[in-house]
Amino acid sequence: MNEKEVIDYIEYLNQFGSVLGLDTMKELTKRLGNPQNDLKFIHIAGTNGKGSTLAYLSTILKAAGYKVGRYISPTIFTYRERIQINGKSITWKALGNHLEQIREISGQMMEEGFSHPTAFEIETALGFLYFKEEKCDVVVLETGLGGLLDATNIVTTTVACVFASISMDHMAYLGNTLWDIALNKAGIIKNGCYVIAIDQEMEVLSILENACVEKNAHLTIAETKNAVKIKYGIEKQKFSYGGFQDLIIKLSGKYQISNAVLAVETIRILNLTGFTISEKALRKGLEETLWSGRFQKIADKPMFIVDGAHNEDGARKLAESIRFYFTNRKIIYIMGILKDKEYEKIIAETYAYAEHIITVTTPNNARSMKAYELAQAVKEFHPRVTVSDSLEEAVEISYLLADKDSIIIAFGSLSFIGPITKIVEIKEKMRSDSHGRSKKN
């Protein structure tokens, strides 16, 4: 398959939607030779923070000299980002070759009465094939939806299960209570593996504890309160934890300290399982970790922040960071939300800090909430709302409303963070070129 054929086939796969369950995945991977059985996994679940935690862990392991597979979703800029080795995305050639093989097998499965694999099932299986082919030492694997019935839960060679913050999201699939959601996510715990969880709701911890007892797994809680000497910042943050002094991270957002603590605790446990990760590698990996779209500054004067806060807990954490970093600053929002999210709760958590809110329809997503409908919902909380016809127009409006000391924050769905980042980068380059010409004249 060439690049166009890959894209066309992926679009074709979208018709099969999302299906929870492992039967189809088991059949698909069996026909592929069960490549996942030849790999070691660090399996990560959670509602918010799992992507950042994955980024820390994979970067630290790379710094320690390991060949690290990274499987993530959703992606920000390109489709190929979801399958990476040591930070480099899978090539179009490798993607096309593996998809060709899987397309043929999927067709055979349908002919024999099996369900056609979904896009996520095919992507996951493809990742396993690629990581095995490239002889990865370890794969850091992010769940897609929940845990128990998620396609990634086909793996059995899990070294460590890592749980970021668990809260309410995807209730239509996972259940309407925190208990149900946590129980579903705890389903990734395997017999005898190590489990590391960030400190969180007692209800969630109780479920994880019970699951560990049932599976004879070893549970460790990463206590954020034990992080001391914290120095917050937009460019750089510093903290001490677990005997490590003055650890540095470059991801901003107050909540990133918790994600980093979870990563540090996981590294400590991995050193007990046969991995060799030095303090030097830990420090280097933490400081070199990059993770797009999570309270990320992409421009200055005005400062432009993009954040993937797409549920109530994410919005609450975004609001906490706004209060902490930007007290008494003029703030303008660009907000785009998917219609199956609890948009009213996201608005309620964040509206009070905005001078003005611009609504957008997130592009190229069938689940997008229309900008006008979102604006009507926002007006129930905030009087100054503008409906934008495009991301380009939203950026232009935000710059017109802002002065050099203002803060512009785009958030609500990861699906528009990549496009809006590129729009801002182009605008900033044009401003810089214009400023340069003015100085010459």
C-alpha positions as CSV (number, residue, x, y, z in Angstrom):
1,M,0.0,0.0,0.0
2,N,1.2,3.5,-0.8
3,E,0.4,6.5,1.4
4,K,-2.9,7.3,-0.4
5,E,-4.0,3.7,-0.2
6,V,-3.2,3.6,3.5
7,I,-5.3,6.8,4.2
8,D,-8.2,5.5,2.1
9,Y,-8.2,2.1,3.9
10,I,-8.1,3.8,7.3
11,E,-11.1,5.9,6.3
12,Y,-12.8,2.7,5.2
13,L,-12.2,1.1,8.6
14,N,-14.0,3.9,10.4
15,Q,-17.3,2.4,9.4
16,F,-16.7,-0.4,11.8
17,G,-16.9,2.0,14.8
18,S,-15.7,1.1,18.3
19,V,-16.5,-2.4,19.7
20,L,-15.5,-3.5,23.2
21,G,-14.5,-7.1,23.5
22,L,-11.5,-9.3,22.7
23,D,-12.9,-12.1,20.5
24,T,-12.2,-10.4,17.2
25,M,-8.8,-9.2,18.5
26,K,-7.9,-12.7,19.6
27,E,-8.7,-14.1,16.2
28,L,-6.8,-11.4,14.3
29,T,-3.6,-11.7,16.4
30,K,-3.8,-15.5,16.3
31,R,-3.7,-15.4,12.5
32,L,-0.8,-12.9,12.7
33,G,1.2,-15.4,14.8
34,N,0.4,-13.6,18.2
35,P,3.3,-11.1,17.9
36,Q,2.4,-9.6,21.3
37,N,3.5,-12.8,23.1
38,D,7.1,-12.0,22.1
39,L,7.1,-8.5,23.7
40,K,7.3,-7.1,27.2
41,F,4.7,-4.5,28.1
42,I,4.2,-1.6,30.5
43,H,0.4,-1.2,30.2
44,I,-1.1,2.2,31.1
45,A,-4.7,3.0,31.9
46,G,-6.5,6.0,33.3
47,T,-8.8,8.9,32.4
48,N,-6.3,11.8,32.4
49,G,-2.6,11.8,32.6
50,K,-1.9,8.4,31.0
51,G,-0.4,9.9,27.8
52,S,2.0,12.2,29.7
53,T,3.0,9.3,32.0
54,L,3.7,7.2,28.9
55,A,5.8,10.0,27.5
56,Y,7.9,10.2,30.6
57,L,8.4,6.4,30.9
58,S,9.3,5.8,27.2
59,T,11.7,8.7,27.2
60,I,13.4,7.6,30.4
61,L,13.7,4.0,29.1
62,K,15.2,5.3,25.9
63,A,17.7,7.3,27.9
64,A,18.6,4.1,29.7
65,G,19.5,2.5,26.4
66,Y,16.4,0.4,25.7
67,K,14.7,0.2,22.4
68,V,11.2,1.3,23.3
69,G,8.0,0.9,21.4
70,R,5.3,3.5,22.1
71,Y,1.6,3.0,21.3
72,I,-0.7,5.9,21.9
73,S,-4.1,7.3,20.8
74,P,-5.4,9.7,19.8
75,T,-2.6,11.5,18.0
76,I,-2.1,15.2,17.6
77,F,-0.3,15.9,14.2
78,T,-0.1,12.7,12.1
79,Y,-1.7,9.3,12.1
80,R,1.7,7.6,12.2
81,E,2.4,9.1,15.7
82,R,0.4,6.3,17.4
83,I,3.1,3.7,16.6
84,Q,6.6,4.9,17.5
85,I,10.0,3.4,18.4
86,N,12.3,5.6,20.5
87,G,10.2,8.6,19.6
88,K,10.3,8.0,15.8
89,S,6.9,7.3,14.1
90,I,6.4,4.2,11.9
91,T,7.3,4.9,8.3
92,W,4.6,4.9,5.6
93,K,6.3,2.0,4.0
94,A,6.2,-0.2,7.1
95,L,2.6,1.0,7.8
96,G,1.5,0.1,4.3
97,N,3.2,-3.3,4.3
98,H,1.7,-4.4,7.6
99,L,-1.8,-3.0,6.7
100,E,-1.7,-4.9,3.4
101,Q,-1.2,-8.1,5.3
102,I,-3.9,-7.3,7.9
103,R,-6.4,-6.3,5.2
104,E,-6.0,-9.7,3.6
105,I,-6.5,-11.5,6.9
106,S,-9.5,-9.3,7.8
107,G,-11.1,-10.2,4.5
108,Q,-10.6,-13.8,5.2
109,M,-12.1,-13.4,8.7
110,M,-15.3,-11.9,7.3
111,E,-15.6,-14.6,4.7
112,E,-15.5,-17.2,7.5
113,G,-18.2,-15.5,9.5
114,F,-16.1,-13.4,12.0
115,S,-16.6,-9.7,12.6
116,H,-14.4,-7.4,10.6
117,P,-11.8,-5.9,13.0
118,T,-12.3,-2.2,13.9
119,A,-9.7,0.5,13.1
120,F,-8.4,0.4,16.6
121,E,-8.0,-3.4,16.7
122,I,-6.1,-3.3,13.4
123,E,-3.9,-0.4,14.6
124,T,-3.1,-2.3,17.8
125,A,-2.3,-5.5,16.0
126,L,-0.2,-3.6,13.5
127,G,1.7,-2.0,16.4
128,F,2.5,-5.5,17.8
129,L,3.8,-6.7,14.5
130,Y,6.0,-3.7,14.0
131,F,7.4,-3.8,17.5
132,K,8.2,-7.5,17.2
133,E,9.8,-7.0,13.8
134,E,12.0,-4.2,15.1
135,K,12.9,-6.2,18.2
136,C,11.8,-3.7,20.8
137,D,13.1,-4.4,24.3
138,V,9.9,-3.1,25.9
139,V,6.6,-1.5,24.7
140,V,4.8,1.2,26.6
141,L,1.2,0.6,25.8
142,E,-1.7,3.0,26.3
143,T,-5.2,1.6,26.6
144,G,-7.7,3.1,24.1
145,L,-11.0,2.8,26.0
146,G,-11.3,1.5,29.5
147,G,-9.2,-1.6,30.1
148,L,-10.9,-5.0,30.5
149,L,-12.4,-5.2,27.0
150,D,-10.0,-2.8,25.3
151,A,-8.1,-4.3,22.3
152,T,-4.8,-3.7,24.0
153,N,-5.8,-6.1,26.8
154,I,-4.9,-9.0,24.5
155,V,-1.4,-8.8,26.0
156,T,-0.4,-11.4,28.6
157,T,3.3,-10.5,29.1
158,T,2.8,-7.4,31.2
159,V,5.7,-6.4,33.4
160,A,3.9,-3.5,35.0
161,C,0.4,-2.0,35.0
162,V,0.4,1.8,35.5
163,F,-2.7,3.7,36.5
164,A,-3.0,7.5,36.0
165,S,-5.9,9.5,37.5
166,I,-9.2,7.7,37.0
167,S,-12.4,9.7,36.8
168,M,-15.7,10.0,35.0
169,D,-15.5,9.7,31.2
170,H,-16.9,7.5,28.4
171,M,-19.8,6.5,30.6
172,A,-21.8,5.2,27.6
173,Y,-19.2,2.4,27.3
174,L,-17.7,2.0,30.8
175,G,-20.6,2.6,33.2
176,N,-22.2,5.5,35.0
177,T,-20.3,5.3,38.3
178,L,-16.7,5.8,39.3
179,W,-16.8,2.2,40.7
180,D,-17.8,0.8,37.3
181,I,-15.2,2.8,35.4
182,A,-12.4,1.9,37.8
183,L,-13.4,-1.8,37.7
184,N,-13.2,-1.8,34.0
185,K,-9.8,-0.1,33.9
186,A,-8.5,-2.5,36.6
187,G,-9.1,-5.3,34.1
188,I,-5.7,-4.9,32.6
189,I,-4.0,-6.2,35.8
190,K,-2.4,-9.6,35.1
191,N,-1.4,-12.4,37.5
192,G,1.8,-11.6,39.4
193,C,2.6,-8.3,37.7
194,Y,3.6,-5.1,39.4
195,V,0.9,-2.4,39.7
196,I,1.8,1.3,40.2
197,A,-1.0,3.8,40.7
198,I,-1.1,7.5,41.4
199,D,-2.9,8.4,44.7
200,Q,-6.6,9.1,43.9
201,E,-10.1,8.5,45.1
202,M,-10.4,5.9,47.9
203,E,-13.1,4.2,45.9
204,V,-10.7,3.7,43.0
205,L,-7.8,2.6,45.2
206,S,-10.1,0.1,46.9
207,I,-10.9,-1.5,43.5
208,L,-7.2,-1.6,42.5
209,E,-6.3,-3.2,45.8
210,N,-9.0,-5.9,45.5
211,A,-7.9,-6.6,41.9
212,C,-4.3,-7.0,43.0
213,V,-5.2,-9.4,45.8
214,E,-7.3,-11.4,43.3
215,K,-4.4,-11.6,40.8
216,N,-1.6,-11.9,43.3
217,A,-0.2,-8.6,41.9
218,H,2.1,-6.2,43.8
219,L,0.5,-2.8,44.3
220,T,2.5,0.5,44.9
221,I,0.9,3.9,45.4
222,A,2.8,6.9,44.1
223,E,2.1,9.6,46.6
224,T,2.0,13.1,45.1
225,K,2.1,14.6,48.6
226,N,5.6,13.2,49.0
227,A,6.9,15.4,46.2
228,V,8.6,18.3,47.9
229,K,10.6,21.5,47.1
230,I,8.3,22.0,44.1
231,K,9.0,25.0,41.8
232,Y,6.3,25.5,39.2
233,G,6.7,27.2,35.9
234,I,5.6,27.4,32.3
235,E,9.1,26.7,30.8
236,K,10.4,24.3,33.5
237,Q,9.3,22.7,36.8
238,K,11.4,21.2,39.5
239,F,10.6,18.8,42.4
240,S,12.2,16.2,44.7
241,Y,10.7,12.8,45.3
242,G,11.7,9.4,46.6
243,G,15.3,10.3,47.4
244,F,15.8,12.1,44.1
245,Q,16.6,15.7,44.5
246,D,15.8,18.5,42.1
247,L,14.2,16.5,39.3
248,I,13.4,18.7,36.3
249,I,10.5,18.5,33.8
250,K,9.7,20.8,30.9
251,L,6.0,19.9,30.6
252,S,3.9,22.7,32.1
253,G,0.7,22.4,34.0
254,K,0.5,22.0,37.8
255,Y,-0.8,18.4,37.4
256,Q,2.4,17.3,35.6
257,I,4.1,16.9,38.9
258,S,1.7,14.1,39.7
259,N,2.3,12.4,36.3
260,A,6.1,12.7,36.8
261,V,5.9,11.2,40.3
262,L,4.0,8.3,38.9
263,A,6.7,7.8,36.3
264,V,9.5,8.0,38.9
265,E,7.8,5.4,41.1
266,T,7.3,3.1,38.1
267,I,11.0,3.4,37.2
268,R,11.9,2.4,40.7
269,I,9.7,-0.7,40.5
270,L,11.1,-1.6,37.0
271,N,14.5,-1.6,38.5
272,L,13.3,-4.5,40.7
273,T,12.1,-6.5,37.7
274,G,15.4,-6.9,35.8
275,F,15.5,-3.5,34.1
276,T,18.6,-1.3,34.7
277,I,17.7,2.4,34.8
278,S,20.2,4.7,36.4
279,E,19.5,8.0,38.1
280,K,21.3,9.7,35.3
281,A,18.9,8.1,32.8
282,L,15.9,9.0,35.0
283,R,16.9,12.7,35.2
284,K,17.7,12.9,31.5
285,G,14.5,11.2,30.4
286,L,12.3,13.4,32.6
287,E,13.9,16.6,31.4
288,E,13.8,15.6,27.7
289,T,10.2,14.4,27.7
290,L,8.0,16.3,25.3
291,W,4.2,15.8,25.0
292,S,2.2,18.0,22.6
293,G,-1.2,19.4,23.5
294,R,-1.1,19.2,27.3
295,F,-1.0,22.7,28.7
296,Q,1.6,23.5,26.1
297,K,2.8,27.0,25.3
298,I,3.1,27.4,21.5
299,A,3.5,31.2,21.3
300,D,4.4,34.4,23.3
301,K,3.0,37.9,23.5
302,P,0.2,37.0,23.6
303,M,1.0,33.6,25.2
304,F,-0.9,30.9,23.5
305,I,-1.6,27.6,25.4
306,V,-3.2,24.4,23.9
307,D,-4.6,21.8,26.3
308,G,-6.4,18.5,25.7
309,A,-8.9,19.0,28.6
310,H,-11.9,17.1,27.2
311,N,-13.7,15.8,30.3
312,E,-14.7,17.1,33.7
313,D,-11.6,16.1,35.5
314,G,-9.4,17.4,32.7
315,A,-11.3,20.7,32.8
316,R,-10.9,20.9,36.6
317,K,-7.1,20.4,36.3
318,L,-6.9,23.0,33.5
319,A,-8.8,25.5,35.8
320,E,-6.4,24.7,38.6
321,S,-3.4,25.5,36.4
322,I,-5.1,28.7,35.1
323,R,-5.6,29.9,38.7
324,F,-2.1,29.0,39.7
325,Y,-0.1,30.5,36.7
326,F,-2.3,33.3,35.4
327,T,-4.0,35.1,38.3
328,N,-5.2,38.6,37.3
329,R,-4.4,38.0,33.6
330,K,-6.8,38.6,30.7
331,I,-7.7,35.2,29.3
332,I,-9.4,34.3,26.1
333,Y,-10.6,30.8,25.3
334,I,-11.0,28.9,22.0
335,M,-13.2,26.0,22.9
336,G,-14.2,23.0,20.8
337,I,-15.9,20.0,22.3
338,L,-17.2,16.6,21.1
339,K,-20.9,16.2,21.4
340,D,-20.7,13.0,23.4
341,K,-18.7,14.7,26.2
342,E,-20.2,16.3,29.3
343,Y,-19.7,19.7,27.8
344,E,-21.8,21.5,30.4
345,K,-19.5,20.3,33.2
346,I,-16.4,21.3,31.1
347,I,-17.9,24.8,30.7
348,A,-18.8,25.0,34.4
349,E,-15.3,24.2,35.5
350,T,-13.6,26.7,33.3
351,Y,-15.8,29.6,32.3
352,A,-15.1,31.9,35.3
353,Y,-11.5,32.6,34.2
354,A,-12.3,33.8,30.7
355,E,-12.7,37.4,29.5
356,H,-14.1,36.1,26.3
357,I,-14.9,32.6,24.8
358,I,-14.7,31.7,21.1
359,T,-16.4,28.5,20.1
360,V,-15.3,26.3,17.2
361,T,-16.5,23.1,15.5
362,T,-13.6,20.6,15.7
363,P,-12.8,19.7,12.1
364,N,-13.0,16.3,10.4
365,N,-14.7,14.6,13.3
366,A,-18.2,13.2,13.1
367,R,-18.6,13.5,16.9
368,S,-18.0,17.3,16.8
369,M,-20.4,19.7,18.6
370,K,-21.3,22.5,16.3
371,A,-19.8,25.9,17.2
372,Y,-23.2,27.5,17.4
373,E,-24.6,24.8,19.7
374,L,-21.6,25.0,21.9
375,A,-22.0,28.8,22.1
376,Q,-25.6,28.4,23.2
377,A,-24.4,26.2,26.0
378,V,-21.7,28.6,27.0
379,K,-24.1,31.5,27.1
380,E,-25.8,29.8,30.0
381,F,-22.7,30.5,32.0
382,H,-20.8,33.4,30.3
383,P,-22.2,36.5,28.5
384,R,-19.3,37.1,26.1
385,V,-19.2,34.4,23.4
386,T,-18.3,34.5,19.8
387,V,-19.1,31.7,17.2
388,S,-16.3,31.1,14.8
389,D,-16.7,29.5,11.4
390,S,-13.2,28.0,11.3
391,L,-10.1,27.5,13.4
392,E,-8.3,30.2,11.3
393,E,-11.0,32.7,12.1
394,A,-10.9,31.7,15.8
395,V,-7.2,32.4,16.0
396,E,-7.6,35.7,14.2
397,I,-10.4,36.8,16.6
398,S,-8.4,35.7,19.7
399,Y,-5.4,37.8,18.6
400,L,-7.7,40.8,18.0
401,L,-9.1,40.5,21.5
402,A,-5.7,40.0,23.1
403,D,-2.9,42.3,24.0
404,K,0.7,41.2,24.5
405,D,0.1,40.3,28.2
406,S,-3.1,38.3,27.5
407,I,-3.4,34.5,27.6
408,I,-5.1,32.6,24.8
409,I,-6.1,29.0,25.7
410,A,-7.4,26.5,23.1
411,F,-9.0,23.4,24.7
412,G,-11.9,21.0,24.8
413,S,-10.8,18.2,22.4
414,L,-7.4,16.8,21.3
415,S,-8.8,16.5,17.8
416,F,-8.3,20.2,17.0
417,I,-5.0,20.8,18.9
418,G,-2.8,19.7,16.0
419,P,-4.5,21.9,13.4
420,I,-4.7,24.9,15.6
421,T,-1.1,24.6,16.6
422,K,0.0,24.7,12.9
423,I,-2.3,27.7,12.3
424,V,-0.6,29.6,15.2
425,E,2.9,28.6,14.1
426,I,2.2,30.0,10.6
427,K,0.7,33.2,12.1
428,E,3.7,33.7,14.4
429,K,6.1,33.2,11.5
430,M,4.2,35.8,9.5
431,R,4.3,38.2,12.4
432,S,8.0,37.6,12.9
433,D,8.8,38.1,9.2
434,S,6.7,41.3,9.2
435,H,8.5,42.6,12.3
436,G,11.9,41.8,10.7
437,R,10.9,43.7,7.5
438,S,9.7,46.7,9.6
439,K,13.1,46.8,11.5
440,K,15.0,46.8,8.2
441,N,12.9,49.7,6.9
